[in-house]
């Protein structure tokens, strides 16, 4: 059972992206607007897959860390 809305997951993924790409000067990294647009195009199942969560690092833990 998923306790998080699509928008909450998108927000958390965007925060993770901002955190992990803050010091990344790679020109191939999407900027925030591009990544947000990409996330908007994904289904809920694809968004959850994008979090790379599993039994060790759960979606709830991801949401706590990046919300």
Wavefront OBJ file of the C-alpha trace (Angstrom):
o trace
v 0.000 0.000 0.000
v 1.346 3.393 -0.994
v 0.889 6.149 1.574
v 2.333 8.910 -0.577
v 0.745 10.879 -3.394
v 2.239 11.195 -6.852
v 3.055 14.861 -6.172
v 4.765 14.021 -2.869
v 6.969 11.474 -4.620
v 7.801 13.971 -7.376
v 8.726 16.593 -4.761
v 10.954 14.132 -2.904
v 12.644 13.010 -6.122
v 13.261 16.630 -7.065
v 14.786 17.311 -3.631
v 17.006 14.237 -4.004
v 18.063 15.446 -7.468
v 18.903 18.895 -6.119
v 20.902 17.366 -3.258
v 22.849 14.901 -5.400
v 23.511 17.259 -8.307
v 24.375 20.338 -6.220
v 28.121 19.958 -6.751
v 27.893 18.023 -10.021
v 29.114 20.137 -12.899
v 28.347 17.473 -15.490
v 26.688 19.110 -18.484
v 24.626 15.952 -19.043
v 22.769 16.370 -15.742
v 19.237 17.690 -16.165
v 18.541 21.003 -14.493
v 15.672 21.202 -12.009
v 13.073 22.259 -14.598
v 14.080 19.500 -17.010
v 14.037 16.857 -14.274
v 10.644 18.066 -13.025
v 9.230 17.808 -16.560
v 10.698 14.325 -16.872
v 9.132 13.272 -13.565
v 5.751 14.683 -14.612
v 5.773 12.338 -17.607
v 6.177 9.205 -15.472
v 3.472 6.934 -14.094
v 3.241 6.297 -10.372
v 4.966 2.923 -10.790
v 7.762 4.558 -12.794
v 8.160 7.276 -10.150
v 8.512 4.656 -7.444
v 11.103 2.841 -9.573
v 12.966 6.157 -9.971
v 13.413 6.290 -6.181
v 15.515 3.094 -6.352
v 13.911 1.904 -3.128
v 13.694 -1.721 -2.045
v 13.366 -3.852 1.082
v 16.585 -2.373 2.501
v 15.847 1.322 1.799
v 12.075 1.617 1.696
v 9.898 4.197 0.015
v 8.891 5.485 3.458
v 12.572 6.000 4.340
v 13.191 7.744 1.002
v 10.235 10.045 1.596
v 11.436 10.832 5.120
v 14.930 11.618 3.839
v 13.926 13.843 0.926
v 10.611 15.408 1.935
l 1 2 3 4 5 6 7 8 9 10 11 12 13 14 15 16 17 18 19 20 21 22 23 24 25 26 27 28 29 30 31 32 33 34 35 36 37 38 39 40 41 42 43 44 45 46 47 48 49 50 51 52 53 54 55 56 57 58 59 60 61 62 63 64 65 66 67
